[in-house]
Amino acid sequence: MATLGPLPGIDPDDILRSALVFSVSALDTYMHDVIREGMLDIFTGSRPRTKSYDAFMISLATLHAHLGAATVTTIWIEQEVRRILGFRTFQKSEKIAEGFSLISDSKLFSTLASRMRKRAEEIRKELDVIVDRRNKIAHEADLDGTLPGSRWPITTADVSNAANFIERVVNVAHSLL
């Protein structure tokens, strides 16, 4: 049986680039989900309020639409949280810490540091480097500005290390909830 050679115009490294983009996207999706669910838990009284939660702003139109409702449901608050947080990303370490503060008073990166046996700044930097690479891939086609027409190299190990690191961050963060 004949084997097919490389397909013209297809760079197998694009699969690796895609995996890196999806790993960061999974982190962002996870953060959106736990923050939204945590805020609903706070709203219903099953989780303690945080300073950031108390400072979270909803629209007056939404508030007026639900003032005086015969029954209080969480549907409208969930929709409002989704609407407001839908414009934010929880990828960079600073934004993840801000989002996490909406649902927990725990200092996320301090806890990550003790559990991952790294300094908090190392964890922040490693995460931000992964996100910066994701942004180069997603927004700049991963082009290497120093070599026109070429892209930054990427390896299976690069992607595997990034995905494993993100998974460790998520697992520790989740254990704090």
N, C-alpha and C positions, 0 to 999 in steps of 0.2 A: 504494500500500500504506500502510495506517495504521501509525503508529508508536505504540508503547506508551509511555506516560508513566512516571514513577517508580512503582515498585510500592509500594502502601501498607504501611507498617511496615518497609520495607527502607531502610536508610541506606547509600548507596554507600561512605561513608567506612569502613564496617565491613570492607570488603575491604582497605583500607589498614591498618586496625588488625590484621587477621588476618595480613597480610604481615609486619608488624613483630613480632608474637608468634612467627611461624614462623621469622623470621630469628634471633631470640635462641634459639629452640629448636634450630635447626640448629647454632649455636655450642655449646650445651650438649651436644648429641649428639656432635659432633666431639670435644670435649674428653674426654668419657667414653670414646669409642672409642680415641683415641690414648693416653690414660693407661692404659687396660686393656691394650692391645697392648704399650705400652712396659714395663709391669710384667711382662708375660709374657716379654718379651725379656730383661729383667734376671734373672728367675727361671731362664731357660734358659742364662744366661751370655753372650748375644750383645749385651748392652748393659751398660755399667758401672753399678754400684749407686750410689744417692744416699743422703744422710743421711735424707731423708724416706721413701725406700723401706725402709731398714733399720728405721725406727721404725713402719712400717705394721703394725697389729695384726690378726691373724686369730684366729678363735675356737679355743679349745683343743679343742672337739668336732670341728671340722674337722681339726685337726692329728692328733688321736688316730685319727680314721677313716682317715687315710692313712699313718700311721706303719707301717713294716714292710710296706708294699705291695710286691709282687714287682717291679713296674715303676713308675717315676715318670712320671706324665703331667702335663700342664699343665691338664687339664680341671678338676680339683678346685680348683686355685689360681685359674683364671679364674672359676669359679662363685663362689668366696669373694670375689674382688675385685669382681665384679658385685654381689654381695649387699651388701657394705659400701659401695661407692661409689654404689649405687642410691639411697641416702638423701641424697646430696649433690647440689647443683647447681653447675655450673661456668659461671656467668653473670656475676656481679660480678667485678671485676678482682682483688680479694683472693682469692677462691675459685679463680679460674683460676690465679693465681700459685701457690697452695698445691698445686693438683692437678698443675701442670706440674713442680713441684719433686719429685714422686714419681718422675719419669722423666728429669729433666735438672738438672744443676747450673747451667745457664745462668740468668742473671737475666732472665726473660722480658721484663719491661717496660723494662729498660735496653736490651735488644737491639731491641725494637720501636721505642723512641725513636730510636735511631741510624739504623735502616733507614727509618722513616717520617718522619724529620726533624721530630720533635716532642719535647717534653719528656715523660718517662715519666708525670708527674702529669697532663698534658693528655690522654694516651691513656687513663689510668685513669678520669679524670673523664668523658670522652666516652663510654666504654663503660658506665660506671655510670649515666649519664643515660639512655642507650638502654634499659638493663635496668630502670631505675625507671619509664620510660614503659611498657615491656612489662608491668610489674607493675600499673600503674594500669589498663591495658586488661584484663588477665587477672583481676585480683582486685577491681577497683572499677568495672568497666564503663566506664572512662575518664571518669567523671563529674567535672565541674568543681565543686569544693566552694564556689567563690565565686559561682557562678550556679546555684542549685538547678534541677535538671531538665535541665541542658545538659551537653554533653560537651566535653572539650578539643578544640580544632581539630586537624586532621591533614591534611597535604598529601602529594601524591605525592613531592615533593622531600624531605620529612621521612623517609619510608620508604626512598626510594632512597639518601639519604645514610647512613642507619643501616645498611642492608644492605651498601652498598659499604665502609663502615668496618669492619664485622664481617668481611667477606671479606678485606680487607687484613690485619687482625689475624691471621686464620687462616692466610693464605698465609705471613706472616712466621714465625709460630709453627711451622708445618709445615716451613719451611726449616731450622729448628734441630734437627729430629729426624734 
